[in-house]
């Protein structure tokens, strides 16, 4: 379950509005207080080939796996393989309304919270350009 400003977010309809593109999240492993900040897209848009007899490509919208998502970090993934889902707290920090805004906000929160400088964060890089231990 995701938490945003003290309330549960279980479906897209629980979000501020239908224009939400994605969100910035913080996942905390409660026994160790290790945290991870990342971003997650809510819906994907895919172009499919045209139907037989037509020329225009089709645009299909599909909901992502955001409900069951915990993060892309290897430490988190390994703990989840051990069925330790209950040891995690998942919090939505802010919603974004475009791809550019989503990337900007993720970077902003990672720098503000000093994820590369503090030992309690599992993030190892920001944008693939700034790495833990090189700063």
N, CA, C and O of each residue as an XYZ file, in Angstrom:
540
protein
N       0.837     -1.180      0.000
C       0.000      0.000      0.000
C       0.883      1.245      0.000
O       1.890      1.312      0.705
N       0.491      2.209     -0.789
C       1.186      3.491     -0.863
C       0.486      4.495      0.049
O      -0.738      4.473      0.179
N       1.263      5.374      0.679
C       0.728      6.426      1.547
C       1.111      7.778      0.955
O       2.262      7.994      0.575
N       0.136      8.688      0.878
C       0.396     10.055      0.445
C      -0.308     10.994      1.413
O      -1.532     10.964      1.544
N       0.472     11.824      2.085
C      -0.049     12.789      3.059
C      -0.997     12.123      4.050
O      -2.056     12.663      4.367
N      -0.608     10.948      4.535
C      -1.370     10.263      5.577
C      -2.542      9.419      5.107
O      -3.209      8.790      5.929
N      -2.810      9.389      3.813
C      -3.926      8.561      3.340
C      -3.446      7.519      2.346
O      -2.433      7.701      1.670
N      -4.186      6.430      2.270
C      -3.814      5.324      1.396
C      -4.151      5.619     -0.061
O      -5.189      6.203     -0.371
N      -3.259      5.205     -0.936
C      -3.486      5.294     -2.375
C      -3.510      3.860     -2.893
O      -2.474      3.199     -2.957
N      -4.696      3.385     -3.261
C      -4.842      2.004     -3.715
C      -5.179      1.895     -5.198
O      -4.912      0.873     -5.829
N      -5.769      2.957     -5.749
C      -6.144      2.951     -7.168
C      -5.835      4.316     -7.772
O      -5.541      5.275     -7.058
N      -5.906      4.386     -9.076
C      -5.671      5.662     -9.763
C      -6.700      6.704     -9.330
O      -6.394      7.896     -9.282
N      -7.896      6.269     -9.020
C      -8.935      7.228     -8.605
C      -8.640      7.868     -7.248
O      -9.249      8.883     -6.908
N      -7.720      7.297     -6.466
C      -7.323      7.888     -5.177
C      -6.305      9.013     -5.351
O      -5.984      9.713     -4.390
N      -5.797      9.190     -6.565
C      -4.794     10.221     -6.837
C      -5.466     11.580     -7.031
O      -6.676     11.645     -7.252
N      -4.693     12.662     -6.952
C      -5.283     14.006     -7.016
C      -6.200     14.242     -8.211
O      -7.253     14.863     -8.070
N      -5.812     13.752     -9.386
C      -6.686     13.858    -10.560
C      -6.227     12.888    -11.636
O      -5.225     12.193    -11.469
N      -6.950     12.843    -12.718
C      -6.666     11.865    -13.773
C      -5.481     12.241    -14.656
O      -5.055     11.436    -15.484
N      -4.944     13.443    -14.495
C      -3.815     13.890    -15.312
C      -2.453     13.491    -14.753
O      -1.425     13.827    -15.341
N      -2.428     12.781    -13.626
C      -1.163     12.388    -13.012
C      -0.401     11.462    -13.954
O      -0.950     10.478    -14.450
N       0.868     11.785    -14.196
C       1.726     10.976    -15.056
C       2.500      9.940    -14.232
O       2.695      8.803    -14.661
N       2.935     10.364    -13.039
C       3.706      9.480    -12.176
C       3.930     10.120    -10.824
O       3.334     11.149    -10.508
N       4.792      9.509    -10.024
C       5.061     10.069     -8.700
C       6.490      9.771     -8.271
O       7.143      8.861     -8.780
N       6.953     10.577     -7.310
C       8.238     10.370     -6.660
C       7.933      9.662     -5.345
O       7.027     10.060     -4.613
N       8.689      8.618     -5.052
C       8.400      7.832     -3.860
C       9.652      7.655     -2.999
O      10.785      7.809     -3.454
N       9.390      7.325     -1.744
C      10.457      6.939     -0.827
C      10.029      5.627     -0.181
O       8.979      5.546      0.457
N      10.856      4.608     -0.354
C      10.609      3.304      0.247
C      11.575      3.154      1.417
O      12.772      3.404      1.273
N      11.057      2.747      2.579
C      11.880      2.573      3.773
C      11.801      1.132      4.246
O      10.712      0.591      4.436
N      12.959      0.512      4.436
C      13.017     -0.807      5.055
C      13.047     -0.554      6.552
O      14.078     -0.153      7.092
N      11.929     -0.782      7.227
C      11.765     -0.344      8.612
C      12.737     -0.977      9.613
O      13.148     -0.282     10.541
N      13.133     -2.256      9.486
C      14.086     -2.795     10.471
C      15.459     -2.112     10.436
O      16.114     -1.996     11.471
N      15.896     -1.662      9.258
C      17.225     -1.048      9.143
C      17.168      0.456      8.929
O      18.197      1.127      9.011
N      15.997      0.994      8.658
C      15.778      2.406      8.318
C      16.526      2.818      7.046
O      16.817      3.999      6.855
N      16.836      1.861      6.185
C      17.438      2.153      4.886
C      16.335      2.624      3.945
O      15.238      2.066      3.934
N      16.634      3.661      3.150
C      15.625      4.282      2.296
C      16.092      4.321      0.854
O      17.280      4.209      0.552
N      15.114      4.484     -0.026
C      15.400      4.605     -1.454
C      14.409      5.591     -2.053
O      13.207      5.483     -1.813
N      14.901      6.551     -2.830
C      14.035      7.516     -3.504
C      14.082      7.237     -4.999
O      15.155      7.090     -5.585
N      12.898      7.165     -5.609
C      12.818      6.904     -7.036
C      11.563      7.514     -7.638
O      10.839      8.267     -6.987
N      11.325      7.168     -8.898
C      10.142      7.665     -9.595
C       9.403      6.483    -10.200
O       9.995      5.444    -10.489
N       8.100      6.658    -10.387
C       7.298      5.606    -11.003
C       6.242      6.223    -11.906
O       5.525      7.140    -11.508
N       6.158      5.712    -13.118
C       5.137      6.132    -14.081
C       3.863      5.349    -13.790
O       3.920      4.161    -13.473
N       2.712      6.015    -13.896
C       1.429      5.371    -13.596
C       0.860      4.648    -14.813
O       0.367      3.526    -14.701
N       0.930      5.295    -15.975
C       0.366      4.730    -17.203
C       1.385      4.808    -18.328
O       2.141      5.772    -18.443
N       1.386      3.774    -19.149
C       2.239      3.741    -20.334
C       1.382      3.952    -21.573
O       0.228      3.525    -21.619
N       1.939      4.597    -22.554
C       1.277      4.758    -23.848
C       2.110      4.007    -24.878
O       3.322      4.199    -24.979
N       1.442      3.154    -25.636
C       2.128      2.370    -26.662
C       1.458      2.605    -28.001
O       0.240      2.756    -28.097
N       2.286      2.631    -29.026
C       1.753      2.721    -30.387
C       1.702      1.322    -30.970
O       2.698      0.598    -30.961
N       0.552      0.950    -31.470
C       0.368     -0.345    -32.104
C       0.222     -0.150    -33.604
O      -0.163      0.928    -34.059
N       0.525     -1.183    -34.370
C       0.358     -1.051    -35.819
C      -1.104     -0.818    -36.179
O      -1.997     -1.180    -35.413
N      -1.351     -0.222    -37.329
C      -2.742      0.044    -37.718
C      -3.530     -1.247    -37.932
O      -2.970     -2.295    -38.255
N      -4.821     -1.140    -37.745
C      -5.691     -2.271    -38.035
C      -5.720     -2.515    -39.536
O      -5.423     -1.620    -40.327
N      -6.072     -3.708    -39.910
C      -6.114     -4.068    -41.326
C      -7.041     -3.117    -42.081
O      -8.188     -2.903    -41.687
N      -6.530     -2.559    -43.156
C      -7.326     -1.648    -43.975
C      -7.216     -0.191    -43.567
O      -7.822      0.669    -44.207
N      -6.455      0.115    -42.513
C      -6.276      1.501    -42.082
C      -4.791      1.846    -42.102
O      -3.940      0.960    -42.176
N      -4.489      3.138    -42.036
C      -3.095      3.586    -42.073
C      -2.637      4.196    -40.749
O      -1.438      4.269    -40.479
N      -3.582      4.630    -39.930
C      -3.246      5.342    -38.711
C      -2.880      4.365    -37.580
O      -3.620      3.423    -37.296
N      -1.728      4.607    -36.945
C      -1.316      3.777    -35.814
C      -2.264      4.008    -34.646
O      -2.855      5.078    -34.506
N      -2.394      2.990    -33.818
C      -3.281      3.075    -32.654
C      -2.472      3.401    -31.404
O      -1.364      2.895    -31.226
N      -3.024      4.239    -30.548
C      -2.390      4.586    -29.283
C      -3.162      3.901    -28.169
O      -4.361      4.121    -28.002
N      -2.455      3.060    -27.400
C      -3.090      2.293    -26.332
C      -2.494      2.727    -24.997
O      -1.280      2.891    -24.873
N      -3.343      2.908    -24.018
C      -2.899      3.291    -22.678
C      -3.025      2.078    -21.768
O      -4.057      1.406    -21.754
N      -1.950      1.796    -20.994
C      -1.947      0.651    -20.102
C      -1.417      1.071    -18.739
O      -0.416      1.782    -18.649
N      -2.084      0.634    -17.684
C      -1.645      0.949    -16.326
C      -0.366      0.171    -16.011
O      -0.248     -1.007    -16.351
N       0.587      0.839    -15.360
C       1.847      0.187    -14.994
C       1.639     -0.693    -13.752
O       0.524     -0.821    -13.247
N       2.712     -1.281    -13.285
C       2.661     -2.135    -12.091
C       2.875     -1.328    -10.806
O       3.406     -1.862     -9.832
N       2.480     -0.074    -10.785
C       2.764      0.825     -9.667
C       2.204      0.321     -8.335
O       2.777      0.609     -7.284
N       1.111     -0.415     -8.359
C       0.484     -0.877     -7.119
C       1.400     -1.851     -6.375
O       1.495     -1.796     -5.149
N       2.062     -2.726     -7.096
C       2.913     -3.741     -6.468
C       4.399     -3.376     -6.493
O       5.239     -4.190     -6.108
N       4.729     -2.172     -6.939
C       6.119     -1.758     -7.130
C       6.761     -1.315     -5.823
O       6.137     -0.622     -5.019
N       8.015     -1.719     -5.615
C       8.767     -1.324     -4.426
C      10.051     -0.576     -4.766
O      10.623      0.085     -3.898
N      10.511     -0.667     -5.999
C      11.720      0.038     -6.387
C      12.617     -0.836     -7.233
O      12.415     -2.046     -7.341
N      13.624     -0.195     -7.839
C      14.529     -0.898     -8.733
C      15.845     -1.269     -8.055
O      16.709     -1.872     -8.691
N      16.015     -0.927     -6.794
C      17.250     -1.186     -6.078
C      17.421     -2.680     -5.805
O      16.466     -3.356     -5.423
N      18.646     -3.199     -6.003
C      18.914     -4.632     -5.831
C      18.723     -5.111     -4.393
O      18.249     -6.227     -4.181
N      19.079     -4.300     -3.409
C      18.894     -4.676     -2.002
C      17.405     -4.879     -1.718
O      17.015     -5.859     -1.083
N      16.589     -3.958     -2.187
C      15.139     -4.065     -1.996
C      14.601     -5.296     -2.713
O      13.802     -6.040     -2.145
N      15.025     -5.520     -3.942
C      14.558     -6.687     -4.708
C      14.899     -7.993     -3.999
O      14.079     -8.910     -3.967
N      16.103     -8.088     -3.427
C      16.501     -9.306     -2.724
C      15.673     -9.533     -1.463
O      15.298    -10.668     -1.169
N      15.387     -8.481     -0.725
C      14.541     -8.621      0.461
C      13.126     -9.051      0.080
O      12.487     -9.815      0.803
N      12.645     -8.562     -1.047
C      11.303     -8.937     -1.497
C      11.255    -10.391     -1.944
O      10.220    -11.045     -1.811
N      12.363    -10.905     -2.475
C      12.421    -12.329     -2.831
C      12.271    -13.211     -1.600
O      11.792    -14.342     -1.688
N      12.686    -12.683     -0.448
C      12.555    -13.397      0.822
C      11.179    -13.179      1.455
O      10.963    -13.519      2.618
N      10.256    -12.612      0.684
C       8.868    -12.386      1.125
C       8.792    -11.458      2.341
O       8.040    -11.719      3.281
N       9.565    -10.386      2.318
C       9.585     -9.446      3.436
C       8.859     -8.152      3.097
O       9.303     -7.071      3.486
N       7.755     -8.251      2.379
C       6.985     -7.069      1.970
C       6.523     -6.238      3.165
O       6.482     -5.010      3.088
N       6.179     -6.897      4.258
C       5.648     -6.184      5.428
C       6.702     -5.325      6.122
O       6.360     -4.496      6.966
N       7.965     -5.507      5.783
C       9.033     -4.724      6.409
C       9.257     -3.380      5.712
O      10.156     -2.628      6.089
N       8.442     -3.074      4.695
C       8.636     -1.854      3.927
C       7.488     -0.869      4.122
O       6.321     -1.247      4.227
N       7.859      0.398      4.167
C       6.888      1.496      4.180
C       7.069      2.216      2.851
O       8.180      2.618      2.505
N       5.965      2.383      2.099
C       6.036      3.040      0.790
C       5.258      4.347      0.848
O       4.059      4.359      1.125
N       5.956      5.443      0.585
C       5.356      6.774      0.677
C       5.517      7.522     -0.640
O       6.605      7.564     -1.213
N       4.429      8.108     -1.111
C       4.476      8.980     -2.282
C       4.808     10.382     -1.785
O       4.100     10.927     -0.939
N       5.879     10.962     -2.306
C       6.299     12.293     -1.873
C       5.575     13.382     -2.645
O       5.135     14.375     -2.064
N       5.449     13.195     -3.966
C       4.817     14.218     -4.804
C       4.391     13.583     -6.128
O       5.014     12.636     -6.608
N       3.330     14.117     -6.699
C       2.850     13.651     -8.001
C       3.407     14.545     -9.098
O       3.651     15.732     -8.881
N       3.608     13.964    -10.284
C       4.106     14.711    -11.440
C       3.118     14.555    -12.588
O       2.386     13.568    -12.660
N       3.105     15.538    -13.483
C       2.117     15.578    -14.549
C       2.716     15.481    -15.950
O       2.004     15.628    -16.943
N       4.036     15.232    -16.030
C       4.689     15.015    -17.323
C       5.978     14.235    -17.081
O       6.447     14.123    -15.948
N       6.535     13.704    -18.146
C       7.779     12.935    -18.064
C       8.934     13.818    -17.600
O       9.743     13.409    -16.767
N       9.004     15.014    -18.138
C      10.079     15.944    -17.767
C       9.975     16.333    -16.295
O      10.973     16.342    -15.575
N       8.760     16.653    -15.857
C       8.565     17.025    -14.454
C       8.916     15.865    -13.531
O       9.488     16.081    -12.462
N       8.585     14.647    -13.922
C       8.870     13.469    -13.112
C      10.376     13.307    -12.905
O      10.825     13.083    -11.781
N      11.144     13.416    -13.965
C      12.603     13.287    -13.864
C      13.200     14.437    -13.058
O      14.092     14.225    -12.236
N      12.712     15.646    -13.290
C      13.199     16.814    -12.536
C      12.947     16.634    -11.045
O      13.847     16.844    -10.232
N      11.720     16.244    -10.680
C      11.377     16.103     -9.261
C      12.161     14.980     -8.588
O      12.561     15.107     -7.431
N      12.383     13.876     -9.312
C      13.182     12.787     -8.734
C      14.583     13.296     -8.408
O      15.089     13.065     -7.310
N      15.203     13.980     -9.348
C      16.548     14.518     -9.156
C      16.566     15.528     -8.009
O      17.464     15.508     -7.167
N      15.581     16.398     -7.985
C      15.480     17.424     -6.938
C      15.417     16.781     -5.553
O      16.161     17.173     -4.654
N      14.530     15.794     -5.377
C      14.384     15.147     -4.074
C      15.642     14.371     -3.687
O      16.007     14.334     -2.512
N      16.300     13.758     -4.650
C      17.524     13.019     -4.343
C      18.642     13.954     -3.887
O      19.400     13.619     -2.977
N      18.745     15.122     -4.515
C      19.764     16.083     -4.083
C      19.394     16.711     -2.741
O      20.249     16.833     -1.863
N      18.140     17.107     -2.573
C      17.717     17.737     -1.312
C      17.942     16.802     -0.126
O      18.394     17.234      0.935
N      17.626     15.529     -0.309
C      17.755     14.564      0.792
C      19.152     13.946      0.869
O      19.399     13.060      1.688
N      20.054     14.410      0.024
C      21.459     14.004      0.045
C      21.629     12.485      0.032
O      22.341     11.917      0.861
N      20.957     11.841     -0.931
C      20.944     10.381     -0.977
C      22.321      9.769     -1.239
O      22.565      8.624     -0.857
N      23.215     10.504     -1.876
C      24.546      9.969     -2.142
C      25.515     10.202     -0.985
O      26.576      9.582     -0.923
N      25.149     11.086     -0.084
C      26.038     11.447      1.012
C      25.681     10.765      2.326
O      26.540     10.615      3.195
N      24.443     10.355      2.481
C      23.997      9.744      3.734
C      23.996      8.222      3.599
O      23.607      7.675      2.567
N      24.435      7.555      4.657
C      24.554      6.100      4.639
C      23.216      5.370      4.704
O      23.138      4.194      4.349
N      22.164      6.052      5.153
C      20.880      5.352      5.267
C      20.078      5.331      3.962
O      18.944      4.853      3.947
N      20.653      5.844      2.866
C      19.992      5.773      1.561
C      20.665      4.712      0.693
O      21.890      4.599      0.660
N      19.849      3.946     -0.001
C      20.330      2.877     -0.873
C      20.631      3.358     -2.290
O      21.206      2.607     -3.077
N      20.261      4.582     -2.632
C      20.547      5.117     -3.966
C      22.059      5.130     -4.183
O      22.815      5.544     -3.305
N      22.495      4.671     -5.365
C      23.931      4.655     -5.648
C      24.334      5.693     -6.687
O      25.518      5.981     -6.860
N      23.327      6.263     -7.389
C      23.640      7.325     -8.345
C      22.425      8.210     -8.567
O      21.301      7.855     -8.213
N      22.673      9.359     -9.155
C      21.609     10.277     -9.569
C      21.803     10.528    -11.053
O      22.854     11.004    -11.480
N      20.787     10.205    -11.833
C      20.788     10.373    -13.290
C      21.902      9.599    -14.006
O      22.182      9.868    -15.174
N      22.526      8.663    -13.334
C      23.625      7.933    -13.941
C      24.854      8.796    -14.159
O      25.751      8.413    -14.910
N      24.909      9.963    -13.512
C      26.024     10.891    -13.676
C      26.761     11.154    -12.363
O      27.974     11.366    -12.352
N      26.028     11.138    -11.276
C      26.609     11.432     -9.969
C      26.534     10.143     -9.141
O      25.455      9.581     -8.953
N      27.683      9.683     -8.653
C      27.749      8.390     -7.975
C      28.171      8.525     -6.525
O      28.960      9.397     -6.160
N      27.613      7.623     -5.698
C      27.973      7.560     -4.285
C      29.458      7.256     -4.180
O      29.967      6.392     -4.894
N      30.148      7.949     -3.306
C      31.566      7.712     -3.114
C      32.474      8.561     -3.985
O      33.673      8.640     -3.721
N      31.939      9.194     -5.008
C      32.741     10.051     -5.882
C      32.552     11.525     -5.566
O      33.143     12.386     -6.218
N      31.743     11.810     -4.585
C      31.430     13.208     -4.264
C      32.249     13.650     -3.070
O      32.137     14.796     -2.635
